[in-house]
Amino acid sequence: MHEVMKIEGGHQLEGEVTISGAKNATVALIPAAVLANGPVTIVGIPQIADVDSLSQILRILNVEVTEVGADHLIINPANMKNVDLEDDAVTKLRASYYFMGALLGKYGYVRMKMPGGCYLGPRPIDLHLKGFEALGATVEYERGCYTIKAEQLTGAKIFLDIASVGATINIMMAAVHARGRTIIENAAKEPEIIDVATLLNKMGAKIRGAGTNVITINGVNSLSGCFHEIIPDRIEAGTFIIIAAAMAKKMVINNIIPQHLDALLSKLQDMGVNMKIDVDKVTIEHSDALKAVDVTTRPYPGFATDLQQPLTALLTQAEGESRIKETIYAERFKHCIELQRMGADIDVIPGGAIIHGPSRLYGTRVAATDLRCGAAMVIAGLLADGVTEIHNVYHIDRGYSEIDKKLEALGAKIWREPCEDDDE
Ligand code: EPU
């Protein structure tokens, strides 16, 4: 049975919320763990459906997965078998593609289905595949399945045409056992890439430069188990910061790395949000009138595309015209259509949107068309008059750890009801 999320809007929020481990690090750390010969303990695992799908893939590979308490995962690949990955779990999320790099790196062979994930317009993986080929692998694609194999992976110099997060991490994983040195140029610089490199280095890899645009990997023969704590989720943090800017009387957002959120925090400052930033938390109090701002999404450290959708919901409340330009996913604007249903005044233009504010929002039936659209709907629902009914909540559950519980503790009126007509 599917569920619908309901939010009665208009209630001010007050209290503290603690941010979970980063989804986009976790979904790469779990596949990376299979490169070890012994147990890898990962702490700070968020409670999200993507983790369940990845655990299912690990079990298919005969990897022992033990959950300890709410947020520890012990992954033991000692008895692992490199079977073909044709299960539906692979198509449930985008990040299943990290098993390509991990299994190719470990065994020189991987066969798996095309990965799934949110539809944000075309999301090719050509750069991942080109990287594998540069390391000496061959790639075949037939009837929805990739077969990637190599007799011996050999280090190479790889220039990424686009600084892709997924390609950077996938190539890094494939290269850890390659003979010699791999250099990734124009690498992506997202904090999640540093987190994955940190895990691999703790396992015994020799990766330098993660977090800059040149990453060097010197191949090693074997990797062992280790202990790792995941960085806080900067997108979940950003979402709660935006929620606070929208609805807080006074809210404290704990367990954040403010530096990871610089682009968002500076935009919110421009909007006139009343906030105090500390070493690992931010406190936000009610702000009277918000001002419109222009935002262009960029790779890190620019403004994150994943926060563009939540921010749009807040911008419906800002005085004046806000312009959004999306340079990562030109079609990431389905949330605007949903916001329009609630009364927002938004023009969607090619690669962008213009928001005319402020608008009064009204609760109605909307859909979480993708994960971050879901976050935008939650924010709009908290702001709206009446009850907002969010369908396809499975998208939200893929990436936000206990969002209902966290919001309820802050005073939100949010609940779920069974629903028969959703599309999963
Ligand atoms: N691209 C290519 N070819 C490739 C790879 C990427 O053309 O081989 C293009 C993409 O189409 C896009 C751009 O490069 O236009 C950047 O894509 P990137 O590879 O960086 O994105 P990703 O690794 O697929 C991750 C996050 C996304 C986030 C993007 C951008 C994960 C699992 N996903 O995706 O997160 O939007 O980076 O920061 O880490 C989300 O959390 O809601 C989400 C979609």
Residues whose N, C-alpha, C, O or C-beta is under 5 A from the ligand:
A	BS01	EPU	N24 A95 P122 R123 P124 I125 D126 L127 H128 I162 A163 S164 V165 G166 A167 T305 D306 I328 Y329 L371 R372
